Amino acid sequence: FILNNGKPTLFFKNNKTVVDISICSDDIYHQIQWEVLDESLGSDHLLIFMNIQVEFIKNIIHPGSKWNSKKADWDKYKKSIEDNIVGKRLEETIGSYDELMEVINEAAEKSIPIKRPFFIKRNMKPYWWDLECEELIKYRKKVEKIYRHNSNYHNFMECNRVKAEVRRKLKIKKKDSWQKYITELKPKTPINKIFNVVKSLKGHINIISNTKAGFIEEELNNKFLNFLAPAGMKSNFEINQEIRRNDTDLLMLPFTSWELDIAIKNCKNTAPGIDNVDYPMIKNLPKVGKKVLLKIINKFWLAPEKVVEWTQHIILLFLKKNRNPEDCESFRPIALSSCVCKTKDRMIKRRLEWWIEKNKILPESQFGFRKGMSTLDPLNILITDIHLSNINNKYLIVFFADIKSAYDSVNPSILCKILTNLGLTSRFVWAIIQAVYEREIFIRNRNKISASRIVYKGLPQGGILSPLLYALYVRELEGIFTRDVKILQYADDVAIYVSDTTLETAMLKMKININKFNKWLVNKGLSLSYKKSSIGIFTRHRIKNIPRFLSNGEYKIEIKNNNNFLGINLDQKLTFKTHFQNISRKTEKCINLIRLINRTWWGSHPTVAINLYKTLIRARFDYGSSIFCNSKNIGILDKIQYKSIRICIGAMKSTPIKNLLVESGEMPLRIRAQMLCDKFLARKMEVKGSILIKKISNLASAIKINKFWKNKSFPIIINSLLFINKYKKYIKIYDNHLYYNKMICNISENIFIEAKESNWKKQKEDHFYTDGSKILENVGSAIYHENNNEKILYKLPNFASVYSAELLAIYLTVKLAKKRNMKEINIYTDSKASINKLANIYNNSKLQEMVYYEIWQDIWEIYSKGHKIKIIWVKGHSEVNGNEKADIYAKMASKEGKIENFIMRKDLDKIIKERAMKEWQEDVDNEKTKGKFYKNINDKVTTKPWFYHFSEQDRQLITTMNRIRFNHGCFPSHLYKIGSVQSPQCLCGEAIGDMNHIILECGRYKNYRDILFKELYNDNKINKPFNLIGILKYYGCYN
């Protein structure tokens, strides 16, 4: 059916026509109102308005949480909670969870604004729209109306002229407004504002659309519920209470306020669950509120019972990239659970993690979500084994296994047996089962929540305990394979590989072990996804007819040339060409984004641009660089780096690459990769018996005697090993980290204090003063025992820092006090950084250096004997006699103290960076042909470019100065050199138009030059007579 009613839709010269036809099907014909509007938006065509009388769901952006925490009145919130808790006497009794939630929500309603749903306006005007734009549109409409009523030639021409003028003015308005907006981005601009601009340019808006976030239609709810929560039966749990370990009783102690504070502190603000209580509301609970919360958690802990709100999860379904939205497996389900429940789970996880690592429960092949480990560990182990296989002229076959819905398929009954057999008490196991079993799930669909469904199996996606529980669930996997098979695991990402002298034998071994793996998975209630799993063959041999599949009738697994493992694409010959091409494709959008906010003469400050490059592009180069940086195809990434930096600092394409990198403060990728690899390996050196270090050492030995590597550059991880080995004697090596020696750090007394003017020093105590000193290349550490006028001196390596010297003094003083069995000890130091670090060491979720935990270990032992120790901060050079003496002795120790091989990680990192900078400097110095002009101005490499100190200057000035420093700009001599103009002569006609002539000689700029010279004479910091190199070396004239 045609909807047009005969009204003209096109005005062209003197003609009116109905050229735009609207058609619809017969079933909705009578529901549509059709009309032509008197609005053209600057076109010849008029707008057609169709009103379809069908009820649509309003497009609403629902906030992640109900409460707007950024605008909360937290003082009022705390006061309200305190009053309600006292009024209801919740502090005196163990109140219920519902009562506490009622108190919190009542306080929130009084003190926290509600986030209103945001309706998307279809006629939203752009940010640059103002009253001038409104007037232009009104004028255009007026002229169009005159033309439509009197369609003569004069009105037609006038109408076209006005349309063109309005279009041009709006375009200029938009451009000028955008330039002004972007130019305001300076180094001091808040990072949130910068990334809001980035998100807006990426098209990122807080709208969850049907295709992107998987907010599905109502009729599909049941389909997804059936997929996520298939019909099941309750499991019968048998918990064997006889199998126990001695230290499991420690696990069942009531939680302390210290553990609650740690759990809350390490929380990031994430979306709340169905109770709508978010982390800011928990963090800002008053002391009495936290006390009541702790009582409720301990009530559950001592007698685990089901808390309904803790088992309810809202499911968000996020569509995976390039997947069919009608297929349930195309979505990634994310569970939103109660933040109070997640706080409780975080406390349980900390204890469980402590117990697992202390008793070495997990196999060495499991690296997923463990402290001190990352995806780089299994990746480097696999690549090292591939190199070893190639050296021995073997075939190495890797099975990259994909376990189908791994977390969702965990059987709670089997998990319960595993945890019990490991020796956990029945109460601990039951508390965990309560977190994962019989979960009630809801699917959020637009502005509604679906009917609930009970889930009887699986671990919640995004759950705090899920990764650790899954690792325990599959901990026996390593032991099912034959001896010659190796396995690497990162959570549910698994690589199984075998090496042999013939391809046929290796394939046969792999087939046997895949069968074993498959049977083991079935027994655990898991299954392989054969479509997503793949096999890779790595060898030096040329294989003529590589089989396409490995199969035995039950399964058929594809053999690929390129396989993805933990984000790195591995090909047969380890050329990494496909991986680099993937990075190139992904970074192209980021480069366009940087280009959009950084034009040559206007845009954001170059420092902001460089920071965006580091965040969006360089981070992709860094990941896995220790693996692929030796590849001949690394030039693909080099080109992306050069291209990005040229845009950031406004350099011309002809600018020499080495000058470009020095000016921007960015290392060449190869040198940076070596530096990152050095740091990574230095951390691995700390672990006694590290698998990775053993394998790399074997590879280093094999490479030296193998002809295959004779004409090849060594893998950079081998170079790192050889370099770090020189400093091995300074690295503290541990078998089991001391972090796991103490489950709860709960000393009631304040150990770390500040000295006060009175009452801070008593005669009966032993008083030790400590200090560190660094004079030139000499580093010393001193301990002064005031009671008996004793001094102890230590000399540290010349690359150690003052911080290391001061910390060593504290460390050795605590050990000395413990050894001498002193009863009351005061240790005085002017190193506030050391005291702050020690005081907060257990508040950090990451593993820190061993020395901090050793100090704490000695402090606990001192307190366990009934003795006391305090570490007191005194202000340096404040005329405290003992501190002044310690300072003198520290300087003396730097020359004549006892040798102590003690350094901190940062000291070794400094050596590593100095090595990288030295290599970079040599690389720049070796360039003899290009960039000579620039080297006369700046011949030293640095990671902080000159414009870093000119944070308030605009982009035009910095870009101009960069081009002058490079001697590559739009001046006649250079444009002639690159073939853009036919003559190198200056426009004045007196000489060749190079930078020296334009700035110091050209008569066209005499007035400006006189002003410049006058300023330089007054400044008196540049040698006379003036020359261009001398002027450019002096940054003071850049303003």
N, C-alpha and C positions, 0 to 999 in steps of 0.2 A: 504494500500500500504506500502511496505517495502522500506525504504529510503537508506539502506546500499548499498555501491558500491563494497563490497568485501574486503576492506582494513581491516587488523586485528585491533581489539580494545583491546586485552588482550595479554600481554607477561608474560608467566609463565614458569620458567625454560627454556627449549629449545623449547617450544611450542608457536605458534602464532595462536590465534583463533578469530573468529568473534562472540563473545558470547553476545555482547551488540546489541540488535536489536532495531531500531527506526521505529515506525509505525505512519502513519497519515491517515486521511480520503482523499477520492479522490478529494474533491473540492479544497484542498490547495496543492495537491501533486506537481503541476508544479510551485508553488511559493516558494518552499523550496530548498535551496542549502545545501548539506550535505557533511561534510568532517571530517577526523580524524586529530587532532593536535598532534604535537610532545611534548606534555606536559602531565605529569601523576600526578602532585601534590603529588608525593611520593607514589602513589598507583601502583598496577599492571595494572590498566586500563588506557587507554589513553582518553584524553578529546575528546568529540564529539561536533563539532560546527555546529549549524543549523541556517542559515540565512533565516528568513521568510520575504518575500517581501510584508509586509503589513504596512501601515502608522499608527504608534502609536503616541499618544500624549506624548511628553517628560515629564518625571517626574520632575516637578519643585517645589521647595519650594518657595512659594511666601511670602515675608515679610509681617508683620502685617501693616506696613505703608511704604510709599514711601521714607521717609526721615530717615536718620541715625542720630538721635538726639544726640547720644553719642559723635559724632565726629564733632558737629556743632561749628562754630565760632560765638558765640552769640553776641559779640561786633560788628562784621561786619553786622550781621543780624539786630540789633537794629539801627545801623547807616543808613543802606539802607532804612529801613522803615521810619525813621525820615525824610530823604531827599525826599522820594517819597510823603509822606503825605504833607510836606511843598510845594513841587513842584506842587502837584495837588490841594492844598488848601483844603484838606479834613477836617482839623481842624476847619476852619472857617465856613464851611457849613455842613449840615447833609448828608454825602456821602452815596452811596448805598452799600449794602452788597457785591455786585460783585466787586466794586472798591476796597474795603478793601481786599478782597480775592486776587485780582490781585496784590496788593502791597505786601501782605504777601508771595505769591508764587514766586514773582519776587525776593524778598529778600532771600527766602529759596534756590532758584536755585543758588544764588551767594555764600551762606555761609554754606549750609548744604549738605553733600554728599548724593547721592542717594543709597539706598539699592539695590544691584543687585540681581536678582533672582538666586538662588543657584541650579545648576543642580546636581542631585545625580549621583555620579560616581559609577558605578557598581564594578570597580576594586580598590576602595579606600583601601589603606593599613592601618593596625592598627597603633596606636600611638607609639608602641614599635619598629616598623620596621626601620632598619638603613642599612648602607652599608655592614656591616658584614653579615646581613641576605641576602642581594642581592648576595653576593659572595657565600654563602652556596647554594643558589638556582642554581646559574650558575654551580657550581661544580656538583651538583646532576644531572642537565640536561646533562652535558657533559658525565658523567658515564652512564646514561640511553641511550644516543645516541650510545655510544660504544657497549653497550649490544645489542641494536636493530640491529646493523649492523653485529655483530659477537656474536651470541647467544650460547656461550659455557658455560660450568659449572663454569669456573674460573670467567668469566665476570658476570655470574648470581650471584655468591656469593659476588663479589665485589660490584655489584649494590645494593644488599640487605643491605650490610654493610653500604654503604654510605647513603642510604635512612634512615636507622635506626639512624645513627649518626646525620644527618641533622635534623631529626625529634626531637631527644633528645636535640640538641643545641637550636633549635627554641623554644622548650618548656621551657628550662632553661631561655632563653632570655626573653620570655614573662613573666615568673614568677618573675625574678629579676627586670624587668622594672616595673611591677605592684607593687611589694613590695616597690620599691623606690618612686613611685608616691604616694602611700597611706601613707607611712611613713612621707611624707612632710606635712600632714594635722595636724597642730598644733592649739592650742586655738586662736592664733593670725592670723590664716589663714582667709582671707575674707570669710564671710558666703556665698557669691555667688559662690565661687570656690567649697566649700564643697557641696552645693546643686547641682552644675553642675555634680559633681561626682555621687551624688545620682541619678540624672535624667538619667545619662548615664547607670548606673547599672540597673535602672528600665526599660531600653529599651526606654526611652523617647527621641524622636527626634522631631525636629520642622517640621515634615512632616504631612500633613493632608491627611490621606488615605481615600479611598472610604468607608471602613467599619467603621473607628473610627470617622471621622469628618463629614461624610455624604456629601462629595463632589460628587454630583450625576451626572449621565450621562446626556448628552444633551437631549435625548428623554424623560427623566423623568421630565424635567423642568416644562412642562405644567401641569403635574399631581400634582406637589407640589404647583405650583402657584394657581391652582384651589382649593387646600386644604387650603392654607394660605389666599387666597383672593378670596373667592367664589363670584359668580356674585351677585351684590347687587345694591341697588338704593340709591341715595342721600337722606339724612334725612332732614326734615324740622324742623329747630330749632326755638322754641318759647321761648324767654327769658323774663321772667316776671321781669320788672324793679321796680315794686312797693315793692316787698319783700326785705327789706334791713336791715342792722344793722348799728348802728352809727359808729362803728370802721372800716367798710369796706372801707370808704373813705381813710383811712390810707394805705390800701393795694394798692391803685391805684396811690400813689405818685410815681414820677419818681425814678428809681433805682439810688443809690448813688455809688460813686467810692469805698466806703468801702464795700458795698455788692458785687461788682464785684470782689474785691480783695479776699474776703472770699470765693466766689464761685470758683475762680481759685486756691486758695491755697489748698482747700480740694479735688482737683481733683487728681486722680491717672492716670498714663499714660496708657491709653487704646487705642485700635485700632480706627483709625479715620473713618469718613464716606466717602461719595463719593467725597467730596471736598478735601480730603487728608490733611487737616490741623489738626495736633494732639495737645495734651495738652502742651507739652514742647514749641511749637511755640507760643501758647497763653500766657503761663506763662512768656515767655521772650520778650513779646511785650514791647517797650519803653513806657514811660508815655503818650506820645502823641498818640501812637497806642491804648493804653487802653482807652484813652479819646474818640477817634473816635469810638471804639467798643461799648463803653457805650452809645454814642449818637445813634448808629444804633439800639441797643437793646431797648432804650427808645422810639425811633421812632415807633418801633413795638408795644411797651407796651402802648403807648398813643393812637395809632390807629391801632389795630391788623389787619394786612393783611397777606395774604399767602406769605411766602418766600419759593420758590420752593426747594432750597437746604436744607431747614430745615425739609421738609416733605419727603425727599428721604432716604430710608434705604436699606442697603445691608444686605441680610439675609444669615447667616451661619446656616447650618443644622447639628446638632450634634446628632449622633446616640445614643440612650439610651442603657444602658447595657442589653445584652441578648435579644435584640429585632430584629425583622425581618426588614432588610434594604429596603424591597420593600413596606413596609407599611408606609404611610405618618405619622401616629400617633406615629411611633417609633422614630421620630426625635424631638429634642428640638430646636426650631428656636431662634436664637439670632440675634437681629437687631443692625447693626452698623450705627449710625447716626452721623451727624455733631457734632464735639466737641464744636463748637461755639454755636450750638443749645442746647447742653446739659449744657453748662455754663449758658445760658439764662434760661433753665428749672430749674437748681439748684437754681437760684435766685428767681424764682417764687415759687419753692417748699419751700424755707425757709420762705417766707411770708405766704404761705398757711398753712404750718405746725404751724407757730406761731399763726395764727388765729384759727386753729382747736383746739389746746391745750389750748389756752387762754379761749375759749368759751366752752370747753369740748364737742365738737361735736361728737367725736367717743364714742361708748359704752365701758363700762368697760371690756367687754368680748373680745375686739379686742386688741391684743398685737403685731401685726405684724409691724415691721419696725418703732417702736416708741421709742423716746429717753427714756432711763432709763428702757426699757423693753427688754425681750429676750424670747427665746423659753422655758427657764426654768420656767417662770411664769406659763403658762398654764399647763405644765407638772406637776409641784408641786401641783397646784390646783386640777388637776384631781386625782392624787394619794392620796391627802388628803381627797377628797370626797369619794374615794373608801374605805379608812380606816374608815371613819365615817359611811359609809354604812355597812361595816363588823361589826363594833362595835354594830350597831343597828340590826344586824342579818338580813339584807335586801339583795335584789338582785339589783345590779346596772348594767344597760345595756347602753353601749356606742355605738353610731353610728358614725363611722369614715368615714366622707363623702368626696368623691372626686368629685369636680366640673369639668366637662369636659371642657378642654381648657378655663379655667376661664378668663384669661386676654384677650384671643383672641375673646371671645364672648361678651364683654361689648358693649352695644348699645350706641353710642354717643348721640342719641336723648334723651334716658332715663337719661344718665349721665348729660346732659345739664339741664334737668328739676330738677334733684336732687340738683345740685350745685346752681341753681337759687333759689330754695325753701329754701335752707339753708341760703340765704341772701347775697350771693356774688353778686357784681355788674355785669351788663351785659358785661362790657368790660373785667373784670377779667375772666368771664366764656368763653367769646369768645376767649381770648388769650390761654386758656387751650384747647378749642376745636380745635384750629388751630394746636396744637401740636399732636393731636391724630386722627383727622379726615382727610379723603382723603389722606392717606399716599401712596406714590409711592414706591413699593418694587421691588428689584432686587435680584435674587438668584445668588450667586457666585458659578460657576461651573468650577473647576480646574483654568485655567488661563483666564477664560471668565466670563462675567456678562450677565445674561439672559435678555430677553426682560422684560420690566416693567409691572406691574399690579397695579391698584389702589385698596386700601383697604378702605372699607367704615365702618368697625366696628372693635372693639377690641382696646386694649392698646398695644403699642410696647413692646415686650419682652426685658427686660434690660433697659427700659426707666427710666429716673430720676423720673418722676411724676407718673409712673404706679402703684407702691404699694400704694401710698397715695390715688390716685383716685379710685383704686379698693376698698380700705377700706371705702371710702365715698359711693361708689356704693352699698355696702352691709350693710351699717350702720343700716338699719332698721331690719335686720335679727333677732336680739335678741328679738324683740317685737312680733314676730308672733307665738311663742310657748305658750303652756299652762304654768301656774305658776310653776308647779312642775318640769319643764324641765329646764336644765341648758345647756349653750353653751359656748364653748371656741373657739376662732378664732386666727389663726396666718396667716394673709394674706388670701390665699385661702385654707389653711388647717383648717378643721372644725371638732370639736368633739361635738356631741349632746348626752346628757345622762340624764337618769331618774332612780330613785330608788324607790323600793316598797317592801312590805313584801312578796309578792308572785311573782313568775316568770311570771305567766300568765298575771297578771295585768300590770306588768312592760312592757311586750312585747306588750300588747294592747295599752298602752300609747305611746310607741315608734312608733308603726305602725301609729297611728293617727297623730303624729307630723311629721313623715317622709312624709306623704301625704301633710301636710301643707307646709312643706319645699319644696317639689317638685313643688307644685303649685306656690309658691312664686318665685322660680327660673325661671319657665316658663314665668312668667310675666316680669321678668327682662331680658329675652332673654338668660338665662343660662340653663344648664341641668346637671343632675347627671350622673356620670359614674358608673353604677351598678356593672360592673365587678371589678372595682378598689375599690369601697366602701366596707366596711365590718362592722360587728357587733361583739362586745366583751361582754361577760357576766362575771361579777366579783362578787364573793360571797364566803362565808365560807361554804355554803351548798354543799353537794355532789349531783350533778345533774345526774340522771341515763340516761335519754334519752334527750340529748340536741338536739333540732331541728337543722338541717343543714342549713336551709334557713328561712328568714323572707320575706314573699311575700303577695301580695294582688291582683294578676292578672296582674297589670301594671308593677310591678317590682319584682325582685327576688335578695335579698341581702344575701350573704353568712355569716354565723355565724362561726367565727374562734376562735380557742383557743389562737392564737398568732396574735396580731394586732400591726402594726407599726404606731406610732404617733410622729411626729417631731423627727424622728431618734432613738426613743427608742422602743424596742419590748416588748409589754405588754402581759403577759399570764394571765390566769384566776386567779391563786393563787398568782400572783406577785412574782414568784420565779426567774424570769429574766434569767432562764437557757438558753433559746434560744438566748436572747440578748448577753449573755456572749459568747456563742458558735459562734455567728456572729463576735464578736470582735476578738475572738481567730483566726478565719479563716482569717480575714482581716489583723491582725497583723503578721501572720506567714510569709508573704512576706517581711514585714519590718524587722523582726528578721533575716531572711536570708540575707537581704541586709546589716544589721549591722554586721553580721557574716562574710560577704564577705570582708569587709574593716577592720575587726578587728580579726586577728588571735591571738593566744596566745602570740607569741614572736615578731610579727611584725604587722604593721598596723597603724591606726591613733592614735593620742594621746587619752588616756581614757577620757579626758575632752570633746573632740570632739565627742567621741562615746556616752557619757552620754547626751550631748546636742541633738544628733540625736534621742536617745531614748525618750527624753522629747517631741521632735517635732512630731515624727512619731508614737509613741506608747502611751506614757503617756497621750497625749491629748485625745485619745480615751477613756481612763479610766476616765478622769476628767469629760467629758460631761455627765451630768445626774447622777453623783455619789451620789448626795444628795437623789436620788430616790431609787437606787438599792443597796447601800452599806450595808444595813442590811440583804441582802439575804444570805442564807446559801451557795449558789453557788458561792460566791465571790472568793472562793479559785481558781476558774478557772483563774481569772485575776491575783491573787497573783502569781500563777505559771509562768505566762507569764512575770510578773515583775522580778521575781528572775532569770529566764532564760536569759532575756535581759541584766540584770546588770552583771551576770557572764561573759557574752560575752564581755561586755564593759570594764570591769576592769581585765579580764584574770584570774578569780578565778576558782578553781576546783569545781566540782559538790558536793564534800563532805563539802565545806565551810559552816559553820553555817549561817542560813539565817539572823539572827539579826546582826551578824558581817558584813555580806555582805552589808546590807542596810546602816549601820553606815559608813562603809568605802567609799561607793559611795555617801553619802550625800543625799540619797533618803528615804523619809518617807514611812512607811507602807501605803498601799492604804487606809485602814480604817481611819487612823489618818489624812491623807491628805484630804480625802473626808469630814471629819468633819470640818477641817479648811476651806475648800472652801465653805461649807454650812454656816458656821458662817459668813463669809464675805458677802455671797449672802444675807443672812437674815438681816445683819446689814444695807445693802443698802435699803432693802424693808422697814425697820423700819422708814426710813426717810419720807415715803409717808403717809400722814394722811388718815386714812380709807382704807388702803390697803386690798384688798379682800383676798390676800394670808395670811397676818398676822391674819386676823379675823378667817379664816378657821383653821389655825394651832393652834391658841389659843383655839378654840372649840375642836379640836382634843386632845390637851394637857389636857384639863379639863375632856374630856370623857375617856381618857386612864387611868387616875388616879383611877377612880371608876369602871372600867370595868374588869371583871375577865379574859376576853380573852387575855389581855396584861400582866396578872400577872406574867407569867413565860416566857415572851418574852422580848427581848431588844427593847426599844423605837426606833421609826424611828429617824434617826440622826437629822432630821430637828426639832424635838421636843427638843432634847438636845441643839440644837443651840438656840432655842427660850428661853429656861430657862437660858442659859448662857448670851445671849445678853440683856435679861430683866434687868440684874444687872447693865447694863451701859445705860439703856434707858434714864435716866435723862441728859446724856451728848449728846444725839443725837438730832440734830435740825430737827424738823418735819415740813413739809410744806404741804399745801393743793394744791395750784397751784404754780409750781416752778417759782421763780422770773426771770428765763431766759426768760419767755414768757411775762414779763411786758414791755419789750422794744423791739420794732421791729427793730429799726435802732439805732445803737450806733455810733453817728457821731459828737462828740465834736471836733471842729477844733483845739482848744488849746492842747498843749502837757502837760498832767497832770503829767506824771511820767518822772522825769528828774534826771540828776546827778548834784551834787553840783560842782560848779567851784570855782577856787581860788579867783576870784573877781566878784563883781556884782551879787551875788546869795542870798544876805541877805539884806533886807531893814527894817528900823525901824517901818514903819507904819503897817507891817504885824504881825499877831499873829504866833509865832514860837513854835511849839510843837516838842519835841524830844521823840522818843519811843524806847524801847528796851525790850528784853526778856532774861531770864537767867534760867539755870538749874544747881543746885548744889546738887549732890547726888540724893536724891529722892524729892527734893523741886524745884518747878517750879514757877517762878514769871514773871509778866509783869508790866512795868512801863511807865507812861506818865509824861513828865516834860514840863510844860508851862513856857517858859523862861521869857515872858513879866512880869508876876507877881510872878515868883519863886514858882509856884504851882507844887506839885507832887501828882500823883494818883497811888495807888498801888493795884495790883490784884494778887491773888494766884490761880494757876491752879491745877488740879488733878496731882498727882505725876507721872502719866504715860504719861502726855502731853510732846510734844517735844519743843525744843527751837523755831522752826519754828512756832508752834501754838501760843506760847507766843508772838512772834514778830508780827504775823498777828493780834492777838487779840488787841494788843496795837494800831495798825493802825485803826482797825475797831472801837474801842471805841473812839479814837481821832476824827475820822470823825463824829461820832454820836454827840460827845460833841460840836464840832464846829458848826454843824447844829442846835443843841439845843440852843446854846448861840447866834445864828444868827450873827456869825462873818463874816466880809466882805472879808477879804483876809487872807488865811490860808496857812502856810507852815508846812508840817509834814515831819520830818527828821527821817530816819531809816537807819540802816546799814545792813538790810536784803534785799539783791539784789534779792533773790529768790522770796520774797513776791511781790516786785515791778514788776518783769518780769511776774509773774503769773497773777497779776491784769491787767497789760497792754495788755496781750494776751488772756484774758478770753473769749472774744467774737469771737476770731479767731478759737476757738476750737469747732468742731461740736458736741462734747459730752457734756452732762450735768455735770457741776462741782458742788462743794459744795456751799451751799446757802450763806455762809459768803461772798464770792467774789461778788455775785450779790447784796447783801445787802450794801456792801461798794459802789458799783457803783450806786445803787439806791439813796443813800444819796448824792453822788457826783452830780448826775443829779439834785436833789432837790436844792442843794446849787447853782448850775449854773443857775437854773430856776429863782432864786431870783436876778440874776445879780451879785452874789458874785463869788469869785475865790478861788480855792484850788489847791495846788500842793503837790505831794508826792515826796520827794527828797531823793536820796540815797547818804549817806556820808560813806566814808570808816571807818570801825570800828577801834578804838584805833588810830585815826589819830590826836589826841590832839585837837579835836573840843570840846569846853567846854561843850556845851549842851549835846552832845552825851556821853561824859564821865560821866556826872551827871546821865543821864538816865540809864547808865550801872550800876552805884552804886545803884540807886533806884530799879532796876530790881532784883539785888541780895537781897536787903532788902525785896522786895515784896515776894520773894520765901518763906520767913519765917513769915511775919506779914501782908501780903496783904489781901484785901477783897476777900472772896471765890467767884470764878467765874467758873461755870461748863462748861468750853469751851474746846473742843478738835476737832481735825481734823480726817478725815477718817483714815489716815495713823496711827494715834495714837491708834485707836481701832484695826486696822489691826495688829499692833505690839503686842497688848494684845492677840489677837486671835492666832497669830503665837507662842507667848510665851507659851500659853496654849497647843498648839499642840506639841511644843518641849518638854514641861514638861511631857506630856503624853507619848511621844516617849521615853524619858529618863527613865521613870518609867518602861516602857515595857522592855527596855534593862536591867535595874537593876534587874528586877524580874527573869531574866534568871539565874539560879544557876548551871546548869549542862553543858551547851555547851558554847564554845568560851571563856573559862577562860583565856587562854594565851593572846588572843587579848584584853580582858578587862584590863589586866595589862599594856598594851601599850596605849590603847585609851579607856577610859570609858565615854567619853562625846560625845553626838550626835551633829552633825553640818550639815548644808546644803552645806558647802564648804569642799570637801575632801582635804587631804594633798597634793595630786598631782596637785591640782589646782594652787599651787604656784611653780610647777616645769614644767612650760609650754614649756620649750625648751628641756626637756629630752625625750629620745625615749621610745617607748612602752615597750621594753624589760626590761629596768631598772625598770619602774613603776610596771609592772606585777610581776617581781621578788620580789620587795619589798613588794607588796601586799601579795604574797604567804608566804613570811617569816613572815609578821605581823599576818597573819591568822594561821600560823603554819600548813598550809595545802599545801604541795608542793610535788614535785617528789623527796623526799629524803627517804632513806630506812625505817625509823621507820613509816612514814605515809603510804608509799606504802604497807607495811606489814599490817598495821591496816585496810586498805580497801581491802586487799586480792589480791593485784597485784603482790607481791613478796613473797617468802617463808621464808625470814629471815629479821629481823629488823637490822642486824649487818651492820655497816659501811664497806665500801670497804677496809678500812685500817685494819679491823679485831680487833681493839683495844676496841671498845665500840659500843653501840647501836647508829645507825646513825640518831640521831635527830638533829634539827637545832642548839641547844646549842653546841653539840659535833663538828659538821661540821665547825661552825664559830669560836669557841673559843679553840678547843682542837685538832682536827684532824691534824696529821702530814703531810698529803698530801697538805695542804694549808698553811704551816708554813710561806712561803715567803710573801704571800699575807696578812696574819694575821699581820706580823711584820710591813708591810707598814701601815695597818689600825691603829694599836696601836700607831705607831709613830705620825700619823695625830691626833689621839684622845688626845694624851699627849700634843701635841703642841696647840691644840684647848682649852684644859683645861676647858671644859664645862660639862664633865661627871664625876660623882663620881668614885673614885677608891676603890677597884679593879673593873675592868670592868665586867659587866654581860650583857647578851643578851637583857634583858628587858630595861636596862638603855641605851644601844646603840640605840635600835629601837625607844625609846622615843625622841631621839635627831635627828631632821630632817637634821641637818647640815651634817651628815655623809652619807646621801642618795646619794650624788653626786659621 
